[in-house]
Amino acid sequence: MIVFELVLLVIGALFLVRSLTPISRLILELPDGSLKKRWKALSILILFFIAGYFIFAYNFWVLRDEQSILSIVASITLLLGGVFAYLVGQLALQTANDVKDIAILQHESITDALTSLRNRRYFDQRICEEVALSKRYKLPLTLMLLDVDYFKKINDTYGHTVGDDVLTNLAKLILEVVRDSDIVARYGGEEIAIITPNTSKQEAELLAERLRSIVEKTTVATICTTQEVVQVTVSIGLCSLSHVITDKEALLEETDQALYLAKKYGRNRVVVSNW
């Protein structure tokens, strides 16, 4: 009987010790904050539990002269406690990894693979939300469409790899210029959409002109073999919600028309919709 109790205690102790491994891994993966502190507190409690476990084993097994049902029940209870702590640690680690995988998949589903900007799916969702919010709270909302001038010529001259570099570096540049509240997405091909919530047409025009000027002066790619620098210009069309432009479809159509006029009038310019 003593051997049986000893086996139970040893197995329970092993489970307790092993429970610290997934909990330690979980603590390393968690960002700093209250949740991480709680898991650290739990790991400390498990250490105290392990210490108490061995104290109990010593007092209940070494110092006793005879066995009892109580000692067997206590040994089984401690074994189950060790198994419980181990399963909690494993489950917590697996759950954290699953949540992380889900977050990665969600991020990839709304992110353009080349530029790391938000993709068209995300844009379509957010433009609907922002238009609804703007109309509900009577806030200004402006949309910009930006197109790289003569992008086909860049691809034909330097190759698609350089063209990809141009789009990637242009995306980074745009994110540096716009505000945190602005939503930047790859609209399609070399077109990039920028939703500017709570922004009037005049404010958006200043931002667009600043962006156009910075792009014009910035090297967006370098040819490795010749060290030739590649600079581009952009055409930007913009439109705001108004008493005439009242929904998403009209906003997109008028912004696209403004972009068309920017390219028609010579490119490298900002055109604001009259509406």
Rosetta blueprint (number, residue, H / E / L):
1 M L
2 I H
3 V H
4 F H
5 E H
6 L H
7 V H
8 L H
9 L H
10 V H
11 I H
12 G H
13 A H
14 L H
15 F H
16 L H
17 V H
18 R H
19 S H
20 L H
21 T H
22 P H
23 I H
24 S H
25 R H
26 L H
27 I H
28 L H
29 E H
30 L L
31 P L
32 D L
33 G L
34 S H
35 L H
36 K H
37 K H
38 R H
39 W H
40 K H
41 A H
42 L H
43 S H
44 I H
45 L H
46 I H
47 L H
48 F H
49 F H
50 I H
51 A H
52 G H
53 Y H
54 F H
55 I H
56 F H
57 A H
58 Y H
59 N H
60 F H
61 W H
62 V H
63 L L
64 R L
65 D L
66 E L
67 Q L
68 S L
69 I H
70 L H
71 S H
72 I H
73 V H
74 A H
75 S H
76 I H
77 T H
78 L H
79 L H
80 L H
81 G H
82 G H
83 V H
84 F H
85 A H
86 Y H
87 L H
88 V H
89 G H
90 Q H
91 L H
92 A H
93 L H
94 Q H
95 T H
96 A H
97 N H
98 D H
99 V H
100 K H
101 D H
102 I H
103 A H
104 I H
105 L H
106 Q H
107 H H
108 E H
109 S H
110 I L
111 T E
112 D L
113 A L
114 L L
115 T L
116 S L
117 L L
118 R E
119 N L
120 R H
121 R H
122 Y H
123 F H
124 D H
125 Q H
126 R H
127 I H
128 C H
129 E H
130 E H
131 V H
132 A H
133 L H
134 S H
135 K H
136 R H
137 Y H
138 K L
139 L L
140 P L
141 L E
142 T E
143 L E
144 M E
145 L E
146 L E
147 D E
148 V E
149 D L
150 Y L
151 F H
152 K H
153 K H
154 I H
155 N H
156 D H
157 T H
158 Y H
159 G L
160 H H
161 T H
162 V H
163 G H
164 D H
165 D H
166 V H
167 L H
168 T H
169 N H
170 L H
171 A H
172 K H
173 L H
174 I H
175 L H
176 E H
177 V H
178 V L
179 R L
180 D L
181 S L
182 D L
183 I E
184 V E
185 A E
186 R E
187 Y E
188 G E
189 G L
190 E L
191 E E
192 I E
193 A E
194 I E
195 I E
196 T E
197 P E
198 N L
199 T L
200 S L
201 K H
202 Q H
203 E H
204 A H
205 E H
206 L H
207 L H
208 A H
209 E H
210 R H
211 L H
212 R H
213 S H
214 I H
215 V H
216 E H
217 K H
218 T L
219 T E
220 V E
221 A E
222 T E
223 I L
224 C L
225 T L
226 T L
227 Q L
228 E L
229 V E
230 V E
231 Q E
232 V L
233 T L
234 V E
235 S E
236 I E
237 G E
238 L E
239 C E
240 S E
241 L L
242 S L
243 H L
244 V L
245 I L
246 T L
247 D L
248 K H
249 E H
250 A H
251 L H
252 L H
253 E H
254 E H
255 T H
256 D H
257 Q H
258 A H
259 L H
260 Y H
261 L H
262 A H
263 K H
264 K H
265 Y L
266 G L
267 R L
268 N L
269 R L
270 V E
271 V E
272 V E
273 S L
274 N L
275 W L
